[in-house]
Amino acid sequence: MNWAIDISRDDIAEATLVAEPATPLAPGQIRVHLDSYAMTANNITYAVFGKPAGLFGNDQGYWDFFAERGTPGRLPVWGFATVAESAAEGIAPGDRFYGYYPMAAEAVLTAGTIGPGGFTDVTPRRTTLPPIYNQYQRVEALDGYRAADHDYWPVFRPLFLTGWLIADQFEDEDDYGADQILIASASSKTAIGLGFSLAQRQGPRPQTIGLTSKANVAGLDAQRIYDRVIAYDDILTLNAATPAALVDMAGNGAVTRAVHSHFGDALKASIIVGKSHWDADAGEAALPGPERQGFFAPGRSQKRIADWGGAAFGRKIADAWLGFMDVAPRLTRIDKRSGGDAALGAYKEMLSGAADPKAGIVVEP
């Protein structure tokens, strides 16, 4: 069955598996079958910001990639797909692409700027959304792709890229004057990408401190991603006079308040990246210390592409990614699920916070 998962735009806990009838292709369109995609906490952030939230302009959100206004949302996921049918010159059945897809068994995309490396989706509702989400790359043209790493691409690649870009921003901003970087939800895959990227920096850098639940401290510390790992309950043991910066991966207001209250003016930056703790207090109330700032990976990517050029940006990411792939298998095991019911279950598991952070969920439709 060609299935899809509909999600309420008003309540992301309302998700339903539905049959998706095939429609004829218009000129320039292709139909792809999803081979595999990842379900991570990042996808929950997409759902939280599915409705307009100012990220793409005040009238757009993540639901606009794959669903028309007035219809249920379709959650964006990262993965691989094979072309099943094509009405686009330059793309043939059997071609394989890595990119951004709906949580479904199949997808119809409108291909433009087709070339040896891939194509751009030019569906009208997507043309004003960040370009990085609309690029589809041929598998054989992926910088840094190795077949042995295939399952880790959808699980880690977009999250590692975000972590790498945050690390780049810290270096670009002279670490905001901080001597230590506190990384909340340190067992998350984006946090691990950030910790790994900071550790690769040449020369002096701030100490990295992973913040996590007490049950995760020993296991996370053993991975040697961070200089230190401490429990959330132990934040008050840190030296409050040491200049610090906070990177919050999940939008946990209690942790944010604890850090801001403890460090006060010694907290030099407070950066929020995700909102996987979607049903928790996000800590919007007034806090001591700096104003919180959001981090938006597509914006940072576009800045660096403008600074360095697209080819140089791609080479830097590929080199960093290959270094990370040398250690990723010991950090995360791949947990494969098959079919629509399993896909719906994986979404609900991630939404509830019950998913094992040491597992990378890969759905094979």
MOPE-V673463 format. One record per residue. N is the residue number from 1. RES is the residue in three letters. PSI is psi in whole degrees, 0 to 359 (none if undefined). Layout:
N_RES_PSI ; N_RES_PSI
This chain:
1_MET_137 ; 2_ASN_104 ; 3_TRP_163 ; 4_ALA_166 ; 5_ILE_117 ; 6_ASP_136 ; 7_ILE_135 ; 8_SER_134 ; 9_ARG_341 ; 10_ASP_341 ; 11_ASP_100 ; 12_ILE_351 ; 13_ALA_346 ; 14_GLU_100 ; 15_ALA_137 ; 16_THR_136 ; 17_LEU_125 ; 18_VAL_155 ; 19_ALA_140 ; 20_GLU_102 ; 21_PRO_144 ; 22_ALA_141 ; 23_THR_151 ; 24_PRO_147 ; 25_LEU_141 ; 26_ALA_161 ; 27_PRO_134 ; 28_GLY_352 ; 29_GLN_157 ; 30_ILE_150 ; 31_ARG_127 ; 32_VAL_147 ; 33_HIS_127 ; 34_LEU_124 ; 35_ASP_318 ; 36_SER_149 ; 37_TYR_162 ; 38_ALA_148 ; 39_MET_112 ; 40_THR_174 ; 41_ALA_333 ; 42_ASN_324 ; 43_ASN_329 ; 44_ILE_324 ; 45_THR_318 ; 46_TYR_317 ; 47_ALA_317 ; 48_VAL_321 ; 49_PHE_27 ; 50_GLY_321 ; 51_LYS_161 ; 52_PRO_129 ; 53_ALA_11 ; 54_GLY_353 ; 55_LEU_320 ; 56_PHE_13 ; 57_GLY_159 ; 58_ASN_354 ; 59_ASP_16 ; 60_GLN_155 ; 61_GLY_184 ; 62_TYR_335 ; 63_TRP_342 ; 64_ASP_353 ; 65_PHE_318 ; 66_PHE_9 ; 67_ALA_139 ; 68_GLU_154 ; 69_ARG_141 ; 70_GLY_1 ; 71_THR_162 ; 72_PRO_155 ; 73_GLY_152 ; 74_ARG_120 ; 75_LEU_128 ; 76_PRO_140 ; 77_VAL_159 ; 78_TRP_137 ; 79_GLY_194 ; 80_PHE_146 ; 81_ALA_154 ; 82_THR_136 ; 83_VAL_124 ; 84_ALA_330 ; 85_GLU_141 ; 86_SER_134 ; 87_ALA_26 ; 88_ALA_123 ; 89_GLU_131 ; 90_GLY_355 ; 91_ILE_130 ; 92_ALA_153 ; 93_PRO_137 ; 94_GLY_342 ; 95_ASP_143 ; 96_ARG_138 ; 97_PHE_144 ; 98_TYR_137 ; 99_GLY_208 ; 100_TYR_121 ; 101_TYR_164 ; 102_PRO_157 ; 103_MET_90 ; 104_ALA_171 ; 105_ALA_329 ; 106_GLU_165 ; 107_ALA_149 ; 108_VAL_125 ; 109_LEU_154 ; 110_THR_113 ; 111_ALA_130 ; 112_GLY_167 ; 113_THR_53 ; 114_ILE_132 ; 115_GLY_186 ; 116_PRO_331 ; 117_GLY_341 ; 118_GLY_211 ; 119_PHE_171 ; 120_THR_134 ; 121_ASP_125 ; 122_VAL_25 ; 123_THR_130 ; 124_PRO_317 ; 125_ARG_346 ; 126_ARG_347 ; 127_THR_339 ; 128_THR_4 ; 129_LEU_163 ; 130_PRO_130 ; 131_PRO_327 ; 132_ILE_331 ; 133_TYR_345 ; 134_ASN_5 ; 135_GLN_132 ; 136_TYR_123 ; 137_GLN_133 ; 138_ARG_138 ; 139_VAL_318 ; 140_GLU_348 ; 141_ALA_4 ; 142_LEU_125 ; 143_ASP_127 ; 144_GLY_9 ; 145_TYR_132 ; 146_ARG_138 ; 147_ALA_326 ; 148_ALA_338 ; 149_ASP_7 ; 150_HIS_309 ; 151_ASP_339 ; 152_TYR_343 ; 153_TRP_302 ; 154_PRO_329 ; 155_VAL_315 ; 156_PHE_331 ; 157_ARG_306 ; 158_PRO_328 ; 159_LEU_320 ; 160_PHE_318 ; 161_LEU_317 ; 162_THR_313 ; 163_GLY_318 ; 164_TRP_319 ; 165_LEU_324 ; 166_ILE_316 ; 167_ALA_319 ; 168_ASP_319 ; 169_GLN_320 ; 170_PHE_314 ; 171_GLU_321 ; 172_ASP_329 ; 173_GLU_19 ; 174_ASP_37 ; 175_ASP_20 ; 176_TYR_18 ; 177_GLY_11 ; 178_ALA_147 ; 179_ASP_350 ; 180_GLN_142 ; 181_ILE_117 ; 182_LEU_126 ; 183_ILE_106 ; 184_ALA_154 ; 185_SER_51 ; 186_ALA_345 ; 187_SER_355 ; 188_SER_156 ; 189_LYS_326 ; 190_THR_318 ; 191_ALA_318 ; 192_ILE_320 ; 193_GLY_320 ; 194_LEU_311 ; 195_GLY_316 ; 196_PHE_315 ; 197_SER_319 ; 198_LEU_323 ; 199_ALA_337 ; 200_GLN_351 ; 201_ARG_139 ; 202_GLN_138 ; 203_GLY_186 ; 204_PRO_146 ; 205_ARG_164 ; 206_PRO_157 ; 207_GLN_141 ; 208_THR_132 ; 209_ILE_114 ; 210_GLY_131 ; 211_LEU_128 ; 212_THR_177 ; 213_SER_155 ; 214_LYS_323 ; 215_ALA_338 ; 216_ASN_353 ; 217_VAL_307 ; 218_ALA_313 ; 219_GLY_320 ; 220_LEU_321 ; 221_ASP_325 ; 222_ALA_341 ; 223_GLN_344 ; 224_ARG_37 ; 225_ILE_322 ; 226_TYR_158 ; 227_ASP_323 ; 228_ARG_154 ; 229_VAL_128 ; 230_ILE_161 ; 231_ALA_154 ; 232_TYR_324 ; 233_ASP_344 ; 234_ASP_10 ; 235_ILE_322 ; 236_LEU_352 ; 237_THR_348 ; 238_LEU_150 ; 239_ASN_112 ; 240_ALA_348 ; 241_ALA_350 ; 242_THR_122 ; 243_PRO_132 ; 244_ALA_163 ; 245_ALA_147 ; 246_LEU_134 ; 247_VAL_115 ; 248_ASP_114 ; 249_MET_346 ; 250_ALA_354 ; 251_GLY_39 ; 252_ASN_106 ; 253_GLY_326 ; 254_ALA_319 ; 255_VAL_317 ; 256_THR_315 ; 257_ARG_319 ; 258_ALA_316 ; 259_VAL_312 ; 260_HIS_317 ; 261_SER_324 ; 262_HIS_317 ; 263_PHE_331 ; 264_GLY_234 ; 265_ASP_346 ; 266_ALA_350 ; 267_LEU_114 ; 268_LYS_339 ; 269_ALA_146 ; 270_SER_110 ; 271_ILE_126 ; 272_ILE_132 ; 273_VAL_316 ; 274_GLY_180 ; 275_LYS_48 ; 276_SER_337 ; 277_HIS_65 ; 278_TRP_334 ; 279_ASP_14 ; 280_ALA_161 ; 281_ASP_124 ; 282_ALA_357 ; 283_GLY_39 ; 284_GLU_345 ; 285_ALA_159 ; 286_ALA_137 ; 287_LEU_151 ; 288_PRO_159 ; 289_GLY_200 ; 290_PRO_158 ; 291_GLU_140 ; 292_ARG_143 ; 293_GLN_141 ; 294_GLY_152 ; 295_PHE_127 ; 296_PHE_106 ; 297_ALA_318 ; 298_PRO_323 ; 299_GLY_317 ; 300_ARG_321 ; 301_SER_314 ; 302_GLN_324 ; 303_LYS_314 ; 304_ARG_328 ; 305_ILE_321 ; 306_ALA_322 ; 307_ASP_315 ; 308_TRP_340 ; 309_GLY_150 ; 310_GLY_319 ; 311_ALA_315 ; 312_ALA_320 ; 313_PHE_314 ; 314_GLY_320 ; 315_ARG_318 ; 316_LYS_315 ; 317_ILE_316 ; 318_ALA_316 ; 319_ASP_316 ; 320_ALA_319 ; 321_TRP_316 ; 322_LEU_324 ; 323_GLY_319 ; 324_PHE_324 ; 325_MET_341 ; 326_ASP_340 ; 327_VAL_343 ; 328_ALA_319 ; 329_PRO_334 ; 330_ARG_347 ; 331_LEU_328 ; 332_THR_135 ; 333_ARG_148 ; 334_ILE_128 ; 335_ASP_103 ; 336_LYS_138 ; 337_ARG_149 ; 338_SER_135 ; 339_GLY_170 ; 340_GLY_316 ; 341_ASP_320 ; 342_ALA_325 ; 343_ALA_315 ; 344_LEU_319 ; 345_GLY_321 ; 346_ALA_320 ; 347_TYR_313 ; 348_LYS_325 ; 349_GLU_316 ; 350_MET_321 ; 351_LEU_323 ; 352_SER_348 ; 353_GLY_11 ; 354_ALA_351 ; 355_ALA_142 ; 356_ASP_118 ; 357_PRO_341 ; 358_LYS_0 ; 359_ALA_145 ; 360_GLY_108 ; 361_ILE_123 ; 362_VAL_121 ; 363_VAL_130 ; 364_GLU_98 ; 365_PRO_none
